Amino acid sequence: MNDDAIKIPSIKEQSFTLKNIAIYLEKCISCRSENMSFIGGEIDDTDKLILSSLVRNGVRKAVVDEVGISDRTLRNHLNKLGILFDADNDIKIIMTAINLGIIDTHGNIL
């Protein structure tokens, strides 16, 4: 047999790999669900709109204009989210919201 030949996994090996992938995905979904149920009651519709707008626009001024809130209200919501997510800046707040499945990377509310 040639050392350069491509080794195709057997059906048994493929099944084992797919089973492990399915188990991993189940754990990820379960963990995300637990996290969302923990913080879900703390996040309101305005928080979600702010997160969505911040992802899409990237700057607080655009969020204020788009969501129709004052700068002070925006700061209050972001401070609340920062405490809730244990995040000390807007990027970490956004990344946590994405990881928790609140919004996606395009700013769509999930």
N, CA, C and O atoms as CSV, one atom per row, in Angstrom:
chain,resi,resn,atom,element,x,y,z
A,1,MET,N,N,0.842,-1.185,0.000
A,1,MET,CA,C,0.000,0.000,0.000
A,1,MET,C,C,0.881,1.240,0.000
A,1,MET,O,O,1.908,1.276,0.678
A,2,ASN,N,N,0.496,2.225,-0.734
A,2,ASN,CA,C,1.231,3.469,-0.880
A,2,ASN,C,C,1.008,4.347,0.356
A,2,ASN,O,O,-0.126,4.459,0.822
A,3,ASP,N,N,2.063,4.974,0.898
A,3,ASP,CA,C,1.957,5.844,2.068
A,3,ASP,C,C,1.152,7.106,1.765
A,3,ASP,O,O,0.612,7.734,2.676
A,4,ASP,N,N,1.074,7.473,0.495
A,4,ASP,CA,C,0.349,8.678,0.096
A,4,ASP,C,C,-1.148,8.425,-0.098
A,4,ASP,O,O,-1.903,9.361,-0.359
A,5,ALA,N,N,-1.575,7.186,0.025
A,5,ALA,CA,C,-2.983,6.856,-0.203
A,5,ALA,C,C,-3.854,7.481,0.881
A,5,ALA,O,O,-3.447,7.615,2.035
A,6,ILE,N,N,-5.039,7.850,0.483
A,6,ILE,CA,C,-5.993,8.432,1.424
A,6,ILE,C,C,-6.703,7.300,2.149
A,6,ILE,O,O,-7.242,6.383,1.529
A,7,LYS,N,N,-6.692,7.383,3.478
A,7,LYS,CA,C,-7.354,6.359,4.285
A,7,LYS,C,C,-8.778,6.824,4.563
A,7,LYS,O,O,-8.991,7.864,5.186
A,8,ILE,N,N,-9.723,6.065,4.108
A,8,ILE,CA,C,-11.131,6.381,4.337
A,8,ILE,C,C,-11.590,5.623,5.573
A,8,ILE,O,O,-11.457,4.401,5.640
A,9,PRO,N,N,-12.136,6.351,6.565
A,9,PRO,CA,C,-12.576,5.681,7.786
A,9,PRO,C,C,-13.703,4.693,7.501
A,9,PRO,O,O,-14.529,4.891,6.610
A,10,SER,N,N,-13.704,3.631,8.285
A,10,SER,CA,C,-14.761,2.633,8.143
A,10,SER,C,C,-16.083,3.200,8.635
A,10,SER,O,O,-16.114,4.231,9.306
A,11,ILE,N,N,-17.161,2.530,8.303
A,11,ILE,CA,C,-18.490,2.949,8.759
A,11,ILE,C,C,-18.531,2.980,10.290
A,11,ILE,O,O,-19.145,3.870,10.878
A,12,LYS,N,N,-17.891,2.027,10.919
A,12,LYS,CA,C,-17.867,1.961,12.386
A,12,LYS,C,C,-17.153,3.191,12.957
A,12,LYS,O,O,-17.623,3.785,13.927
A,13,GLU,N,N,-16.024,3.572,12.361
A,13,GLU,CA,C,-15.281,4.756,12.803
A,13,GLU,C,C,-16.080,6.028,12.565
A,13,GLU,O,O,-16.082,6.930,13.403
A,14,GLN,N,N,-16.756,6.104,11.429
A,14,GLN,CA,C,-17.577,7.271,11.121
A,14,GLN,C,C,-18.732,7.391,12.104
A,14,GLN,O,O,-19.051,8.488,12.563
A,15,SER,N,N,-19.360,6.261,12.428
A,15,SER,CA,C,-20.481,6.263,13.380
A,15,SER,C,C,-20.022,6.726,14.752
A,15,SER,O,O,-20.705,7.506,15.416
A,16,PHE,N,N,-18.859,6.241,15.172
A,16,PHE,CA,C,-18.306,6.628,16.470
A,16,PHE,C,C,-18.040,8.131,16.504
A,16,PHE,O,O,-18.361,8.796,17.490
A,17,THR,N,N,-17.461,8.664,15.443
A,17,THR,CA,C,-17.172,10.098,15.358
A,17,THR,C,C,-18.456,10.914,15.381
A,17,THR,O,O,-18.550,11.902,16.110
A,18,LEU,N,N,-19.441,10.512,14.593
A,18,LEU,CA,C,-20.713,11.232,14.559
A,18,LEU,C,C,-21.420,11.187,15.913
A,18,LEU,O,O,-22.040,12.167,16.326
A,19,LYS,N,N,-21.329,10.065,16.594
A,19,LYS,CA,C,-21.938,9.941,17.927
A,19,LYS,C,C,-21.275,10.927,18.882
A,19,LYS,O,O,-21.966,11.594,19.651
A,20,ASN,N,N,-19.960,11.029,18.846
A,20,ASN,CA,C,-19.244,11.965,19.722
A,20,ASN,C,C,-19.586,13.413,19.393
A,20,ASN,O,O,-19.704,14.242,20.295
A,21,ILE,N,N,-19.746,13.723,18.109
A,21,ILE,CA,C,-20.143,15.076,17.711
A,21,ILE,C,C,-21.533,15.387,18.245
A,21,ILE,O,O,-21.770,16.479,18.762
A,22,ALA,N,N,-22.456,14.432,18.122
A,22,ALA,CA,C,-23.820,14.630,18.609
A,22,ALA,C,C,-23.833,14.841,20.124
A,22,ALA,O,O,-24.564,15.699,20.618
A,23,ILE,N,N,-23.048,14.084,20.855
A,23,ILE,CA,C,-22.966,14.242,22.314
A,23,ILE,C,C,-22.423,15.625,22.665
A,23,ILE,O,O,-22.948,16.289,23.559
A,24,TYR,N,N,-21.383,16.058,21.972
A,24,TYR,CA,C,-20.804,17.377,22.209
A,24,TYR,C,C,-21.829,18.482,21.944
A,24,TYR,O,O,-21.974,19.404,22.746
A,25,LEU,N,N,-22.538,18.386,20.821
A,25,LEU,CA,C,-23.542,19.397,20.487
A,25,LEU,C,C,-24.668,19.428,21.520
A,25,LEU,O,O,-25.143,20.502,21.888
A,26,GLU,N,N,-25.092,18.263,21.983
A,26,GLU,CA,C,-26.123,18.203,23.026
A,26,GLU,C,C,-25.669,18.925,24.281
A,26,GLU,O,O,-26.439,19.670,24.888
A,27,LYS,N,N,-24.420,18.708,24.672
A,27,LYS,CA,C,-23.875,19.377,25.866
A,27,LYS,C,C,-23.831,20.883,25.665
A,27,LYS,O,O,-24.160,21.637,26.580
A,28,CYS,N,N,-23.431,21.331,24.482
A,28,CYS,CA,C,-23.379,22.765,24.194
A,28,CYS,C,C,-24.768,23.391,24.258
A,28,CYS,O,O,-24.948,24.461,24.840
A,29,ILE,N,N,-25.733,22.728,23.664
A,29,ILE,CA,C,-27.109,23.242,23.661
A,29,ILE,C,C,-27.670,23.257,25.073
A,29,ILE,O,O,-28.339,24.213,25.465
A,30,SER,N,N,-27.409,22.222,25.829
A,30,SER,CA,C,-27.893,22.146,27.209
A,30,SER,C,C,-27.285,23.254,28.063
A,30,SER,O,O,-27.981,23.897,28.849
A,31,CYS,N,N,-25.992,23.467,27.902
A,31,CYS,CA,C,-25.299,24.520,28.664
A,31,CYS,C,C,-25.852,25.883,28.287
A,31,CYS,O,O,-26.087,26.716,29.162
A,32,ARG,N,N,-26.067,26.125,26.988
A,32,ARG,CA,C,-26.612,27.400,26.530
A,32,ARG,C,C,-28.010,27.604,27.105
A,32,ARG,O,O,-28.348,28.708,27.531
A,33,SER,N,N,-28.823,26.551,27.122
A,33,SER,CA,C,-30.187,26.654,27.663
A,33,SER,C,C,-30.168,26.986,29.146
A,33,SER,O,O,-30.952,27.812,29.613
A,34,GLU,N,N,-29.271,26.343,29.886
A,34,GLU,CA,C,-29.154,26.627,31.317
A,34,GLU,C,C,-28.745,28.075,31.554
A,34,GLU,O,O,-29.304,28.747,32.421
A,35,ASN,N,N,-27.779,28.552,30.792
A,35,ASN,CA,C,-27.323,29.938,30.935
A,35,ASN,C,C,-28.436,30.916,30.583
A,35,ASN,O,O,-28.622,31.918,31.272
A,36,MET,N,N,-29.179,30.631,29.514
A,36,MET,CA,C,-30.261,31.522,29.108
A,36,MET,C,C,-31.379,31.547,30.136
A,36,MET,O,O,-31.957,32.602,30.399
A,37,SER,N,N,-31.691,30.388,30.723
A,37,SER,CA,C,-32.761,30.386,31.726
A,37,SER,C,C,-32.316,31.141,32.968
A,37,SER,O,O,-33.136,31.740,33.663
A,38,PHE,N,N,-31.017,31.113,33.249
A,38,PHE,CA,C,-30.481,31.823,34.406
A,38,PHE,C,C,-30.583,33.337,34.225
A,38,PHE,O,O,-30.971,34.045,35.153
A,39,ILE,N,N,-30.241,33.833,33.042
A,39,ILE,CA,C,-30.239,35.283,32.831
A,39,ILE,C,C,-31.412,35.782,32.010
A,39,ILE,O,O,-31.607,36.991,31.880
A,40,GLY,N,N,-32.198,34.867,31.454
A,40,GLY,CA,C,-33.301,35.249,30.578
A,40,GLY,C,C,-34.266,36.229,31.203
A,40,GLY,O,O,-34.738,37.144,30.528
A,41,GLY,N,N,-34.569,36.062,32.469
A,41,GLY,CA,C,-35.502,36.958,33.141
A,41,GLY,C,C,-34.915,38.325,33.415
A,41,GLY,O,O,-35.653,39.270,33.695
A,42,GLU,N,N,-33.612,38.445,33.341
A,42,GLU,CA,C,-32.926,39.705,33.623
A,42,GLU,C,C,-32.820,40.601,32.394
A,42,GLU,O,O,-32.594,41.805,32.516
A,43,ILE,N,N,-32.984,40.016,31.218
A,43,ILE,CA,C,-32.799,40.768,29.975
A,43,ILE,C,C,-34.160,41.110,29.380
A,43,ILE,O,O,-34.988,40.229,29.150
A,44,ASP,N,N,-34.382,42.397,29.134
A,44,ASP,CA,C,-35.660,42.822,28.564
A,44,ASP,C,C,-35.498,43.127,27.073
A,44,ASP,O,O,-34.403,43.020,26.521
A,45,ASP,N,N,-36.597,43.506,26.438
A,45,ASP,CA,C,-36.577,43.774,24.998
A,45,ASP,C,C,-35.641,44.928,24.630
A,45,ASP,O,O,-34.993,44.893,23.584
A,46,THR,N,N,-35.571,45.940,25.479
A,46,THR,CA,C,-34.671,47.068,25.203
A,46,THR,C,C,-33.220,46.610,25.215
A,46,THR,O,O,-32.422,47.035,24.380
A,47,ASP,N,N,-32.877,45.737,26.167
A,47,ASP,CA,C,-31.516,45.184,26.208
A,47,ASP,C,C,-31.195,44.476,24.894
A,47,ASP,O,O,-30.111,44.650,24.337
A,48,LYS,N,N,-32.139,43.681,24.406
A,48,LYS,CA,C,-31.919,42.944,23.158
A,48,LYS,C,C,-31.770,43.895,21.970
A,48,LYS,O,O,-30.920,43.683,21.106
A,49,LEU,N,N,-32.588,44.932,21.930
A,49,LEU,CA,C,-32.464,45.917,20.850
A,49,LEU,C,C,-31.118,46.623,20.896
A,49,LEU,O,O,-30.498,46.868,19.862
A,50,ILE,N,N,-30.674,46.947,22.104
A,50,ILE,CA,C,-29.372,47.598,22.279
A,50,ILE,C,C,-28.258,46.682,21.795
A,50,ILE,O,O,-27.379,47.115,21.050
A,51,LEU,N,N,-28.287,45.423,22.211
A,51,LEU,CA,C,-27.264,44.468,21.790
A,51,LEU,C,C,-27.260,44.302,20.274
A,51,LEU,O,O,-26.202,44.293,19.644
A,52,SER,N,N,-28.442,44.173,19.700
A,52,SER,CA,C,-28.564,44.016,18.259
A,52,SER,C,C,-27.984,45.226,17.522
A,52,SER,O,O,-27.202,45.078,16.583
A,53,SER,N,N,-28.372,46.405,17.956
A,53,SER,CA,C,-27.901,47.633,17.311
A,53,SER,C,C,-26.399,47.813,17.487
A,53,SER,O,O,-25.713,48.246,16.561
A,54,LEU,N,N,-25.890,47.486,18.654
A,54,LEU,CA,C,-24.457,47.633,18.916
A,54,LEU,C,C,-23.633,46.718,18.011
A,54,LEU,O,O,-22.564,47.106,17.538
A,55,VAL,N,N,-24.128,45.508,17.773
A,55,VAL,CA,C,-23.424,44.598,16.864
A,55,VAL,C,C,-23.432,45.168,15.444
A,55,VAL,O,O,-22.403,45.174,14.769
A,56,ARG,N,N,-24.575,45.638,15.001
A,56,ARG,CA,C,-24.708,46.108,13.623
A,56,ARG,C,C,-24.018,47.444,13.378
A,56,ARG,O,O,-23.452,47.661,12.307
A,57,ASN,N,N,-24.059,48.341,14.362
A,57,ASN,CA,C,-23.539,49.696,14.160
A,57,ASN,C,C,-22.150,49.916,14.743
A,57,ASN,O,O,-21.379,50.717,14.214
A,58,GLY,N,N,-21.825,49.225,15.811
A,58,GLY,CA,C,-20.488,49.306,16.381
A,58,GLY,C,C,-20.197,50.502,17.267
A,58,GLY,O,O,-19.175,50.523,17.953
A,59,VAL,N,N,-21.066,51.493,17.268
A,59,VAL,CA,C,-20.814,52.677,18.093
A,59,VAL,C,C,-22.073,53.030,18.894
A,59,VAL,O,O,-23.200,52.839,18.438
A,60,ARG,N,N,-21.843,53.541,20.079
A,60,ARG,CA,C,-22.947,53.859,20.980
A,60,ARG,C,C,-23.863,54.951,20.423
A,60,ARG,O,O,-25.079,54.888,20.606
A,61,LYS,N,N,-23.299,55.937,19.754
A,61,LYS,CA,C,-24.109,57.042,19.223
A,61,LYS,C,C,-25.177,56.516,18.268
A,61,LYS,O,O,-26.322,56.966,18.306
A,62,ALA,N,N,-24.808,55.573,17.421
A,62,ALA,CA,C,-25.765,54.993,16.476
A,62,ALA,C,C,-26.840,54.203,17.213
A,62,ALA,O,O,-27.996,54.178,16.788
A,63,VAL,N,N,-26.464,53.559,18.312
A,63,VAL,CA,C,-27.430,52.797,19.110
A,63,VAL,C,C,-28.456,53.747,19.714
A,63,VAL,O,O,-29.657,53.481,19.670
A,64,VAL,N,N,-27.987,54.845,20.274
A,64,VAL,CA,C,-28.875,55.857,20.865
A,64,VAL,C,C,-29.895,56.319,19.833
A,64,VAL,O,O,-31.091,56.386,20.117
A,65,ASP,N,N,-29.418,56.635,18.642
A,65,ASP,CA,C,-30.302,57.116,17.580
A,65,ASP,C,C,-31.267,56.032,17.103
A,65,ASP,O,O,-32.459,56.288,16.930
A,66,GLU,N,N,-30.756,54.837,16.894
A,66,GLU,CA,C,-31.586,53.770,16.339
A,66,GLU,C,C,-32.645,53.274,17.327
A,66,GLU,O,O,-33.800,53.072,16.954
A,67,VAL,N,N,-32.249,53.079,18.577
A,67,VAL,CA,C,-33.175,52.541,19.578
A,67,VAL,C,C,-34.093,53.641,20.123
A,67,VAL,O,O,-35.179,53.362,20.630
A,68,GLY,N,N,-33.645,54.877,20.013
A,68,GLY,CA,C,-34.464,55.993,20.475
A,68,GLY,C,C,-34.437,56.176,21.979
A,68,GLY,O,O,-35.464,56.430,22.609
A,69,ILE,N,N,-33.245,56.043,22.545
A,69,ILE,CA,C,-33.064,56.216,23.989
A,69,ILE,C,C,-31.980,57.265,24.220
A,69,ILE,O,O,-31.232,57.622,23.310
A,70,SER,N,N,-31.916,57.743,25.446
A,70,SER,CA,C,-30.883,58.727,25.780
A,70,SER,C,C,-29.549,58.022,26.015
A,70,SER,O,O,-29.488,56.809,26.215
A,71,ASP,N,N,-28.495,58.812,25.984
A,71,ASP,CA,C,-27.166,58.280,26.261
A,71,ASP,C,C,-27.111,57.692,27.670
A,71,ASP,O,O,-26.488,56.655,27.898
A,72,ARG,N,N,-27.763,58.360,28.598
A,72,ARG,CA,C,-27.778,57.886,29.990
A,72,ARG,C,C,-28.500,56.537,30.104
A,72,ARG,O,O,-28.036,55.643,30.812
A,73,THR,N,N,-29.629,56.392,29.412
A,73,THR,CA,C,-30.359,55.124,29.424
A,73,THR,C,C,-29.513,54.009,28.821
A,73,THR,O,O,-29.494,52.890,29.334
A,74,LEU,N,N,-28.816,54.317,27.735
A,74,LEU,CA,C,-27.927,53.332,27.121
A,74,LEU,C,C,-26.846,52.900,28.097
A,74,LEU,O,O,-26.586,51.707,28.255
A,75,ARG,N,N,-26.214,53.872,28.754
A,75,ARG,CA,C,-25.170,53.543,29.743
A,75,ARG,C,C,-25.723,52.666,30.850
A,75,ARG,O,O,-25.065,51.713,31.270
A,76,ASN,N,N,-26.940,52.975,31.339
A,76,ASN,CA,C,-27.552,52.172,32.406
A,76,ASN,C,C,-27.776,50.724,31.951
A,76,ASN,O,O,-27.495,49.781,32.691
A,77,HIS,N,N,-28.286,50.563,30.725
A,77,HIS,CA,C,-28.526,49.208,30.214
A,77,HIS,C,C,-27.209,48.450,30.023
A,77,HIS,O,O,-27.109,47.274,30.374
A,78,LEU,N,N,-26.207,49.124,29.471
A,78,LEU,CA,C,-24.920,48.453,29.256
A,78,LEU,C,C,-24.229,48.133,30.579
A,78,LEU,O,O,-23.563,47.104,30.693
A,79,ASN,N,N,-24.378,48.997,31.575
A,79,ASN,CA,C,-23.825,48.688,32.902
A,79,ASN,C,C,-24.506,47.459,33.484
A,79,ASN,O,O,-23.843,46.586,34.046
A,80,LYS,N,N,-25.834,47.386,33.351
A,80,LYS,CA,C,-26.575,46.224,33.841
A,80,LYS,C,C,-26.100,44.951,33.138
A,80,LYS,O,O,-25.853,43.931,33.783
A,81,LEU,N,N,-25.975,45.021,31.806
A,81,LEU,CA,C,-25.524,43.855,31.045
A,81,LEU,C,C,-24.085,43.478,31.398
A,81,LEU,O,O,-23.750,42.296,31.477
A,82,GLY,N,N,-23.242,44.482,31.610
A,82,GLY,CA,C,-21.860,44.213,31.995
A,82,GLY,C,C,-21.776,43.467,33.324
A,82,GLY,O,O,-20.975,42.544,33.477
A,83,ILE,N,N,-22.594,43.865,34.268
A,83,ILE,CA,C,-22.622,43.172,35.564
A,83,ILE,C,C,-23.178,41.762,35.392
A,83,ILE,O,O,-22.618,40.800,35.918
A,84,LEU,N,N,-24.268,41.643,34.663
A,84,LEU,CA,C,-24.916,40.358,34.442
A,84,LEU,C,C,-23.996,39.373,33.728
A,84,LEU,O,O,-23.961,38.191,34.073
A,85,PHE,N,N,-23.252,39.857,32.733
A,85,PHE,CA,C,-22.369,39.005,31.937
A,85,PHE,C,C,-20.942,38.952,32.470
A,85,PHE,O,O,-20.099,38.253,31.909
A,86,ASP,N,N,-20.662,39.686,33.550
A,86,ASP,CA,C,-19.310,39.794,34.085
A,86,ASP,C,C,-18.352,40.264,32.979
A,86,ASP,O,O,-17.291,39.679,32.758
A,87,ALA,N,N,-18.761,41.336,32.296
A,87,ALA,CA,C,-17.990,41.887,31.184
A,87,ALA,C,C,-17.722,43.364,31.452
A,87,ALA,O,O,-18.604,44.087,31.918
A,88,ASP,N,N,-16.504,43.808,31.158
A,88,ASP,CA,C,-16.132,45.186,31.484
A,88,ASP,C,C,-16.033,46.120,30.281
A,88,ASP,O,O,-15.572,47.254,30.412
A,89,ASN,N,N,-16.466,45.647,29.100
A,89,ASN,CA,C,-16.508,46.543,27.942
A,89,ASN,C,C,-17.555,46.051,26.949
A,89,ASN,O,O,-18.070,44.939,27.068
A,90,ASP,N,N,-17.861,46.899,25.964
A,90,ASP,CA,C,-18.926,46.588,25.004
A,90,ASP,C,C,-18.639,45.320,24.206
A,90,ASP,O,O,-19.550,44.534,23.945
A,91,ILE,N,N,-17.393,45.119,23.822
A,91,ILE,CA,C,-17.035,43.933,23.032
A,91,ILE,C,C,-17.310,42.661,23.825
A,91,ILE,O,O,-17.875,41.709,23.285
A,92,LYS,N,N,-16.923,42.632,25.083
A,92,LYS,CA,C,-17.173,41.446,25.914
A,92,LYS,C,C,-18.668,41.229,26.139
A,92,LYS,O,O,-19.132,40.090,26.182
A,93,ILE,N,N,-19.413,42.307,26.281
A,93,ILE,CA,C,-20.870,42.191,26.430
A,93,ILE,C,C,-21.454,41.558,25.172
A,93,ILE,O,O,-22.266,40.636,25.256
A,94,ILE,N,N,-21.043,42.047,24.017
A,94,ILE,CA,C,-21.535,41.508,22.748
A,94,ILE,C,C,-21.148,40.039,22.591
A,94,ILE,O,O,-21.987,39.211,22.237
A,95,MET,N,N,-19.904,39.719,22.849
A,95,MET,CA,C,-19.440,38.332,22.694
A,95,MET,C,C,-20.209,37.387,23.618
A,95,MET,O,O,-20.562,36.277,23.221
A,96,THR,N,N,-20.463,37.822,24.831
A,96,THR,CA,C,-21.227,36.986,25.759
A,96,THR,C,C,-22.646,36.803,25.259
A,96,THR,O,O,-23.183,35.697,25.311
A,97,ALA,N,N,-23.263,37.877,24.772
A,97,ALA,CA,C,-24.627,37.789,24.238
A,97,ALA,C,C,-24.687,36.828,23.052
A,97,ALA,O,O,-25.648,36.072,22.915
A,98,ILE,N,N,-23.675,36.854,22.204
A,98,ILE,CA,C,-23.617,35.928,21.072
A,98,ILE,C,C,-23.442,34.504,21.569
A,98,ILE,O,O,-24.140,33.596,21.120
A,99,ASN,N,N,-22.516,34.307,22.492
A,99,ASN,CA,C,-22.263,32.964,23.024
A,99,ASN,C,C,-23.471,32.384,23.752
A,99,ASN,O,O,-23.671,31.170,23.761
A,100,LEU,N,N,-24.267,33.247,24.357
A,100,LEU,CA,C,-25.461,32.779,25.063
A,100,LEU,C,C,-26.647,32.572,24.127
A,100,LEU,O,O,-27.676,32.029,24.528
A,101,GLY,N,N,-26.498,33.005,22.887
A,101,GLY,CA,C,-27.584,32.821,21.931
A,101,GLY,C,C,-28.675,33.865,22.023
A,101,GLY,O,O,-29.814,33.611,21.631
A,102,ILE,N,N,-28.340,35.042,22.537
A,102,ILE,CA,C,-29.307,36.137,22.607
A,102,ILE,C,C,-29.397,36.836,21.259
A,102,ILE,O,O,-30.479,37.201,20.799
A,103,ILE,N,N,-28.234,37.016,20.635
A,103,ILE,CA,C,-28.133,37.605,19.302
A,103,ILE,C,C,-27.135,36.779,18.500
A,103,ILE,O,O,-26.372,35.991,19.059
A,104,ASP,N,N,-27.151,36.969,17.180
A,104,ASP,CA,C,-26.124,36.313,16.369
A,104,ASP,C,C,-25.071,37.340,15.945
A,104,ASP,O,O,-25.152,38.506,16.331
A,105,THR,N,N,-24.108,36.921,15.174
A,105,THR,CA,C,-22.997,37.796,14.811
A,105,THR,C,C,-23.396,38.914,13.848
A,105,THR,O,O,-22.611,39.827,13.596
A,106,HIS,N,N,-24.612,38.843,13.312
A,106,HIS,CA,C,-25.119,39.887,12.419
A,106,HIS,C,C,-26.039,40.853,13.155
A,106,HIS,O,O,-26.522,41.821,12.569
A,107,GLY,N,N,-26.284,40.591,14.445
A,107,GLY,CA,C,-27.152,41.454,15.224
A,107,GLY,C,C,-28.597,41.022,15.253
A,107,GLY,O,O,-29.445,41.720,15.808
A,108,ASN,N,N,-28.889,39.879,14.660
A,108,ASN,CA,C,-30.267,39.378,14.702
A,108,ASN,C,C,-30.580,38.859,16.109
A,108,ASN,O,O,-29.781,38.141,16.710
A,109,ILE,N,N,-31.734,39.228,16.610
A,109,ILE,CA,C,-32.172,38.759,17.924
A,109,ILE,C,C,-32.678,37.341,17.769
A,109,ILE,O,O,-33.519,37.064,16.914
A,110,LEU,N,N,-32.168,36.446,18.595
A,110,LEU,CA,C,-32.557,35.026,18.497
A,110,LEU,C,C,-33.664,34.675,19.469
A,110,LEU,O,O,-34.106,33.527,19.514
